Amino acid sequence: MRRIEDIWCCTECGTEQGRHDQWFDGICEGCNTQKANTQKKDEITSMLIDIFDRIVIDTPNNFDEILEFVFEDVCETADPINWNESDVAIGFRRWIESEK
Ligand SMILES: [Zn+2]
C-alpha cells in the first residue's frame, strides 16, 4: 500500500513519484537528465561560438548539426563532470574530419 506522504509530484512534468524515486530539487530523474543535457548543450554552444570567433569563421548554417555531433562526442568520450573547451574543440575537429 502506498501512503500519501510517500508520493510527490515532479514540478517539471507533473508525474507522480514514489519515495524510491530520486528527488532532484523537486524534479524527477528524467527531467533532471533533460535539464542537465540542455544546460550542457548551452555551454557547448557558447564554447563552439568562441572557437568560431578565434578561427574567424561565421557561425555555419548547419550549426545545429555540428552542435548535436559535438554534444554526443563530448557525452561519449569526455569526463561527464570535468569536460571542458578542449573536449569541445576535439569534438569539432572530429566533425570536420567526418565531413571529408
Ligand atoms: Zn519530471
Backbone and ligand atoms as CSV (ligand in chain L), in Angstrom:
chain,resi,resn,atom,element,x,y,z
A,1,MET,N,N,0.839,-1.200,0.000
A,1,MET,CA,C,0.000,0.000,0.000
A,1,MET,C,C,0.873,1.248,0.000
A,2,ARG,N,N,0.453,2.216,-0.802
A,2,ARG,CA,C,1.236,3.446,-0.871
A,2,ARG,C,C,0.647,4.473,0.084
A,3,ARG,N,N,1.460,5.042,0.879
A,3,ARG,CA,C,0.993,6.103,1.762
A,3,ARG,C,C,1.123,7.430,1.044
A,4,ILE,N,N,0.168,8.299,1.300
A,4,ILE,CA,C,0.093,9.563,0.567
A,4,ILE,C,C,1.348,10.409,0.769
A,5,GLU,N,N,1.942,10.350,1.952
A,5,GLU,CA,C,3.130,11.196,2.195
A,5,GLU,C,C,4.368,10.710,1.446
A,6,ASP,N,N,4.258,9.491,0.877
A,6,ASP,CA,C,5.389,8.992,0.098
A,6,ASP,C,C,5.346,9.479,-1.347
A,7,ILE,N,N,4.216,10.058,-1.702
A,7,ILE,CA,C,4.055,10.484,-3.092
A,7,ILE,C,C,4.418,11.957,-3.259
A,8,TRP,N,N,5.178,12.233,-4.278
A,8,TRP,CA,C,5.468,13.631,-4.631
A,8,TRP,C,C,5.356,13.763,-6.138
A,9,CYS,N,N,5.084,14.973,-6.564
A,9,CYS,CA,C,4.944,15.207,-7.991
A,9,CYS,C,C,6.132,16.005,-8.507
A,10,CYS,N,N,6.600,15.595,-9.645
A,10,CYS,CA,C,7.682,16.340,-10.285
A,10,CYS,C,C,7.151,17.711,-10.681
A,11,THR,N,N,7.845,18.766,-10.303
A,11,THR,CA,C,7.372,20.115,-10.612
A,11,THR,C,C,7.546,20.453,-12.091
A,12,GLU,N,N,8.325,19.644,-12.789
A,12,GLU,CA,C,8.582,19.899,-14.206
A,12,GLU,C,C,7.531,19.229,-15.099
A,13,CYS,N,N,7.367,17.897,-14.932
A,13,CYS,CA,C,6.452,17.165,-15.826
A,13,CYS,C,C,5.164,16.745,-15.112
A,14,GLY,N,N,5.099,16.942,-13.789
A,14,GLY,CA,C,3.887,16.636,-13.043
A,14,GLY,C,C,3.641,15.160,-12.782
A,15,THR,N,N,4.597,14.307,-13.133
A,15,THR,CA,C,4.433,12.873,-12.912
A,15,THR,C,C,4.546,12.549,-11.424
A,16,GLU,N,N,3.678,11.662,-10.957
A,16,GLU,CA,C,3.748,11.220,-9.560
A,16,GLU,C,C,4.974,10.351,-9.348
A,17,GLN,N,N,5.649,10.614,-8.259
A,17,GLN,CA,C,6.845,9.846,-7.934
A,17,GLN,C,C,6.677,9.235,-6.556
A,18,GLY,N,N,7.300,8.094,-6.346
A,18,GLY,CA,C,7.248,7.447,-5.042
A,18,GLY,C,C,8.476,7.777,-4.222
A,19,ARG,N,N,8.537,7.241,-3.036
A,19,ARG,CA,C,9.663,7.571,-2.174
A,19,ARG,C,C,10.978,6.944,-2.646
A,20,HIS,N,N,10.864,5.956,-3.519
A,20,HIS,CA,C,12.094,5.346,-4.021
A,20,HIS,C,C,12.619,6.032,-5.278
A,21,ASP,N,N,11.826,6.952,-5.808
A,21,ASP,CA,C,12.305,7.706,-6.956
A,21,ASP,C,C,13.228,8.809,-6.467
A,22,GLN,N,N,14.221,9.063,-7.260
A,22,GLN,CA,C,15.182,10.072,-6.839
A,22,GLN,C,C,14.623,11.480,-6.981
A,23,TRP,N,N,14.932,12.278,-5.997
A,23,TRP,CA,C,14.463,13.657,-5.924
A,23,TRP,C,C,15.602,14.583,-6.325
A,24,PHE,N,N,15.387,15.376,-7.355
A,24,PHE,CA,C,16.412,16.339,-7.760
A,24,PHE,C,C,15.834,17.738,-7.607
A,25,ASP,N,N,15.817,18.208,-6.355
A,25,ASP,CA,C,15.328,19.552,-6.108
A,25,ASP,C,C,13.904,19.752,-6.644
A,26,GLY,N,N,13.063,18.752,-6.457
A,26,GLY,CA,C,11.667,18.872,-6.864
A,26,GLY,C,C,11.341,18.280,-8.222
A,27,ILE,N,N,12.363,17.900,-8.964
A,27,ILE,CA,C,12.089,17.305,-10.268
A,27,ILE,C,C,12.560,15.856,-10.315
A,28,CYS,N,N,11.952,15.093,-11.246
A,28,CYS,CA,C,12.259,13.665,-11.317
A,28,CYS,C,C,13.570,13.418,-12.073
A,29,GLU,N,N,14.000,12.180,-12.044
A,29,GLU,CA,C,15.280,11.840,-12.658
A,29,GLU,C,C,15.298,12.151,-14.161
A,30,GLY,N,N,14.195,11.803,-14.840
A,30,GLY,CA,C,14.114,12.052,-16.282
A,30,GLY,C,C,14.237,13.527,-16.613
A,31,CYS,N,N,13.497,14.351,-15.879
A,31,CYS,CA,C,13.541,15.795,-16.109
A,31,CYS,C,C,14.912,16.354,-15.752
A,32,ASN,N,N,15.517,15.805,-14.707
A,32,ASN,CA,C,16.835,16.276,-14.296
A,32,ASN,C,C,17.869,16.004,-15.379
A,33,THR,N,N,17.795,14.808,-15.971
A,33,THR,CA,C,18.723,14.447,-17.036
A,33,THR,C,C,18.538,15.384,-18.225
A,34,GLN,N,N,17.269,15.631,-18.560
A,34,GLN,CA,C,16.947,16.506,-19.676
A,34,GLN,C,C,17.474,17.927,-19.424
A,35,LYS,N,N,17.273,18.377,-18.199
A,35,LYS,CA,C,17.713,19.708,-17.813
A,35,LYS,C,C,19.235,19.813,-17.903
A,36,ALA,N,N,19.913,18.787,-17.395
A,36,ALA,CA,C,21.371,18.773,-17.429
A,36,ALA,C,C,21.871,18.775,-18.866
A,37,ASN,N,N,21.198,18.023,-19.735
A,37,ASN,CA,C,21.592,17.971,-21.141
A,37,ASN,C,C,21.385,19.311,-21.835
A,38,THR,N,N,20.270,19.968,-21.525
A,38,THR,CA,C,20.000,21.280,-22.104
A,38,THR,C,C,21.077,22.273,-21.689
A,39,GLN,N,N,21.440,22.203,-20.410
A,39,GLN,CA,C,22.458,23.097,-19.876
A,39,GLN,C,C,23.811,22.825,-20.543
A,40,LYS,N,N,24.108,21.534,-20.698
A,40,LYS,CA,C,25.359,21.131,-21.318
A,40,LYS,C,C,25.419,21.625,-22.767
A,41,LYS,N,N,24.298,21.507,-23.471
A,41,LYS,CA,C,24.238,21.978,-24.858
A,41,LYS,C,C,24.451,23.484,-24.932
A,42,ASP,N,N,23.860,24.210,-23.976
A,42,ASP,CA,C,24.045,25.658,-23.939
A,42,ASP,C,C,25.516,26.012,-23.774
A,43,GLU,N,N,26.186,25.280,-22.872
A,43,GLU,CA,C,27.603,25.556,-22.629
A,43,GLU,C,C,28.434,25.229,-23.869
A,44,ILE,N,N,28.101,24.093,-24.505
A,44,ILE,CA,C,28.827,23.698,-25.718
A,44,ILE,C,C,28.596,24.735,-26.816
A,45,THR,N,N,27.359,25.245,-26.908
A,45,THR,CA,C,27.055,26.276,-27.905
A,45,THR,C,C,27.969,27.479,-27.740
A,46,SER,N,N,28.106,27.995,-26.516
A,46,SER,CA,C,28.927,29.201,-26.349
A,46,SER,C,C,30.402,28.889,-26.568
A,47,MET,N,N,30.838,27.672,-26.205
A,47,MET,CA,C,32.239,27.306,-26.464
A,47,MET,C,C,32.512,27.200,-27.967
A,48,LEU,N,N,31.556,26.621,-28.695
A,48,LEU,CA,C,31.721,26.500,-30.148
A,48,LEU,C,C,31.793,27.875,-30.805
A,49,ILE,N,N,30.940,28.786,-30.354
A,49,ILE,CA,C,30.940,30.135,-30.919
A,49,ILE,C,C,32.277,30.831,-30.632
A,50,ASP,N,N,32.824,30.590,-29.432
A,50,ASP,CA,C,34.161,31.112,-29.103
A,50,ASP,C,C,35.203,30.575,-30.075
A,51,ILE,N,N,35.104,29.275,-30.351
A,51,ILE,CA,C,36.058,28.635,-31.271
A,51,ILE,C,C,35.927,29.257,-32.665
A,52,PHE,N,N,34.699,29.434,-33.129
A,52,PHE,CA,C,34.483,30.043,-34.449
A,52,PHE,C,C,35.085,31.452,-34.488
A,53,ASP,N,N,34.895,32.208,-33.399
A,53,ASP,CA,C,35.448,33.559,-33.309
A,53,ASP,C,C,36.960,33.530,-33.440
A,54,ARG,N,N,37.552,32.579,-32.741
A,54,ARG,CA,C,39.006,32.505,-32.697
A,54,ARG,C,C,39.590,32.148,-34.060
A,55,ILE,N,N,38.906,31.251,-34.764
A,55,ILE,CA,C,39.424,30.886,-36.085
A,55,ILE,C,C,38.780,31.745,-37.179
A,56,VAL,N,N,38.078,32.802,-36.742
A,56,VAL,CA,C,37.483,33.798,-37.627
A,56,VAL,C,C,36.610,33.189,-38.735
A,57,ILE,N,N,35.625,32.403,-38.313
A,57,ILE,CA,C,34.603,31.975,-39.276
A,57,ILE,C,C,33.230,32.346,-38.727
A,58,ASP,N,N,32.307,32.607,-39.634
A,58,ASP,CA,C,30.937,32.895,-39.223
A,58,ASP,C,C,30.293,31.609,-38.739
A,59,THR,N,N,29.291,31.742,-37.879
A,59,THR,CA,C,28.565,30.567,-37.415
A,59,THR,C,C,27.930,29.872,-38.627
A,60,PRO,N,N,28.285,28.609,-38.856
A,60,PRO,CA,C,27.759,27.917,-40.047
A,60,PRO,C,C,26.247,27.719,-40.002
A,61,ASN,N,N,25.661,27.580,-41.197
A,61,ASN,CA,C,24.213,27.362,-41.300
A,61,ASN,C,C,23.778,26.059,-40.641
A,62,ASN,N,N,24.660,25.082,-40.708
A,62,ASN,CA,C,24.315,23.779,-40.131
A,62,ASN,C,C,24.795,23.668,-38.683
A,63,PHE,N,N,24.751,24.790,-37.989
A,63,PHE,CA,C,25.238,24.806,-36.602
A,63,PHE,C,C,24.584,23.737,-35.725
A,64,ASP,N,N,23.272,23.550,-35.883
A,64,ASP,CA,C,22.554,22.573,-35.054
A,64,ASP,C,C,23.109,21.167,-35.224
A,65,GLU,N,N,23.458,20.879,-36.473
A,65,GLU,CA,C,24.029,19.572,-36.793
A,65,GLU,C,C,25.384,19.392,-36.097
A,66,ILE,N,N,26.187,20.459,-36.162
A,66,ILE,CA,C,27.509,20.432,-35.520
A,66,ILE,C,C,27.336,20.281,-34.008
A,67,LEU,N,N,26.423,21.080,-33.453
A,67,LEU,CA,C,26.185,21.034,-32.014
A,67,LEU,C,C,25.789,19.629,-31.575
A,68,GLU,N,N,24.893,19.001,-32.318
A,68,GLU,CA,C,24.429,17.655,-31.991
A,68,GLU,C,C,25.598,16.657,-32.019
A,69,PHE,N,N,26.426,16.784,-33.048
A,69,PHE,CA,C,27.588,15.902,-33.201
A,69,PHE,C,C,28.548,16.077,-32.024
A,70,VAL,N,N,28.886,17.346,-31.741
A,70,VAL,CA,C,29.855,17.638,-30.678
A,70,VAL,C,C,29.289,17.230,-29.320
A,71,PHE,N,N,28.002,17.496,-29.117
A,71,PHE,CA,C,27.354,17.116,-27.859
A,71,PHE,C,C,27.481,15.612,-27.621
A,72,GLU,N,N,27.153,14.839,-28.641
A,72,GLU,CA,C,27.245,13.386,-28.499
A,72,GLU,C,C,28.679,12.932,-28.290
A,73,ASP,N,N,29.593,13.597,-29.000
A,73,ASP,CA,C,31.005,13.256,-28.859
A,73,ASP,C,C,31.491,13.529,-27.438
A,74,VAL,N,N,31.119,14.693,-26.898
A,74,VAL,CA,C,31.530,15.051,-25.543
A,74,VAL,C,C,30.911,14.069,-24.540
A,75,CYS,N,N,29.635,13.698,-24.751
A,75,CYS,CA,C,28.969,12.747,-23.843
A,75,CYS,C,C,29.647,11.374,-23.875
A,76,GLU,N,N,30.074,10.975,-25.070
A,76,GLU,CA,C,30.661,9.640,-25.206
A,76,GLU,C,C,32.107,9.564,-24.749
A,77,THR,N,N,32.877,10.613,-25.040
A,77,THR,CA,C,34.323,10.487,-24.830
A,77,THR,C,C,34.876,11.302,-23.668
A,78,ALA,N,N,34.218,12.386,-23.306
A,78,ALA,CA,C,34.795,13.238,-22.267
A,78,ALA,C,C,34.270,12.873,-20.882
A,79,ASP,N,N,34.955,13.357,-19.874
A,79,ASP,CA,C,34.520,13.157,-18.495
A,79,ASP,C,C,33.162,13.850,-18.301
A,80,PRO,N,N,32.173,13.141,-17.742
A,80,PRO,CA,C,30.829,13.732,-17.628
A,80,PRO,C,C,30.779,15.001,-16.782
A,81,ILE,N,N,31.709,15.161,-15.856
A,81,ILE,CA,C,31.701,16.343,-14.989
A,81,ILE,C,C,32.797,17.325,-15.406
A,82,ASN,N,N,33.993,16.810,-15.558
A,82,ASN,CA,C,35.128,17.699,-15.804
A,82,ASN,C,C,35.479,17.868,-17.282
A,83,TRP,N,N,34.467,17.830,-18.144
A,83,TRP,CA,C,34.731,18.103,-19.555
A,83,TRP,C,C,34.980,19.598,-19.708
A,84,ASN,N,N,35.695,19.980,-20.749
A,84,ASN,CA,C,35.979,21.404,-20.931
A,84,ASN,C,C,36.080,21.772,-22.407
A,85,GLU,N,N,36.548,22.990,-22.641
A,85,GLU,CA,C,36.564,23.501,-24.000
A,85,GLU,C,C,37.420,22.675,-24.941
A,86,SER,N,N,38.490,22.057,-24.422
A,86,SER,CA,C,39.310,21.272,-25.349
A,86,SER,C,C,38.554,20.026,-25.816
A,87,ASP,N,N,37.662,19.484,-24.980
A,87,ASP,CA,C,36.825,18.357,-25.429
A,87,ASP,C,C,35.888,18.815,-26.556
A,88,VAL,N,N,35.395,20.045,-26.420
A,88,VAL,CA,C,34.509,20.617,-27.450
A,88,VAL,C,C,35.301,20.826,-28.743
A,89,ALA,N,N,36.542,21.336,-28.598
A,89,ALA,CA,C,37.400,21.552,-29.774
A,89,ALA,C,C,37.704,20.222,-30.470
A,90,ILE,N,N,37.975,19.181,-29.676
A,90,ILE,CA,C,38.245,17.854,-30.244
A,90,ILE,C,C,37.006,17.346,-30.986
A,91,GLY,N,N,35.845,17.533,-30.366
A,91,GLY,CA,C,34.589,17.123,-30.997
A,91,GLY,C,C,34.363,17.833,-32.321
A,92,PHE,N,N,34.688,19.125,-32.331
A,92,PHE,CA,C,34.530,19.917,-33.549
A,92,PHE,C,C,35.499,19.420,-34.635
A,93,ARG,N,N,36.731,19.109,-34.223
A,93,ARG,CA,C,37.717,18.588,-35.180
A,93,ARG,C,C,37.222,17.257,-35.760
A,94,ARG,N,N,36.649,16.400,-34.899
A,94,ARG,CA,C,36.114,15.119,-35.383
A,94,ARG,C,C,34.976,15.341,-36.381
A,95,TRP,N,N,34.189,16.380,-36.122
A,95,TRP,CA,C,33.102,16.684,-37.051
A,95,TRP,C,C,33.663,17.079,-38.407
A,96,ILE,N,N,34.703,17.945,-38.404
A,96,ILE,CA,C,35.325,18.356,-39.670
A,96,ILE,C,C,35.861,17.130,-40.406
A,97,GLU,N,N,36.536,16.253,-39.651
A,97,GLU,CA,C,37.089,15.039,-40.252
A,97,GLU,C,C,35.992,14.133,-40.821
A,98,SER,N,N,34.871,14.059,-40.121
A,98,SER,CA,C,33.773,13.185,-40.563
A,98,SER,C,C,33.102,13.725,-41.831
A,99,GLU,N,N,33.292,15.027,-42.094
A,99,GLU,CA,C,32.686,15.660,-43.266
A,99,GLU,C,C,33.498,15.442,-44.540
A,100,LYS,N,N,34.764,15.032,-44.327
A,100,LYS,CA,C,35.655,14.880,-45.503
A,100,LYS,C,C,35.230,13.729,-46.396
L,1,ZN,ZN,ZN,9.603,15.056,-14.302
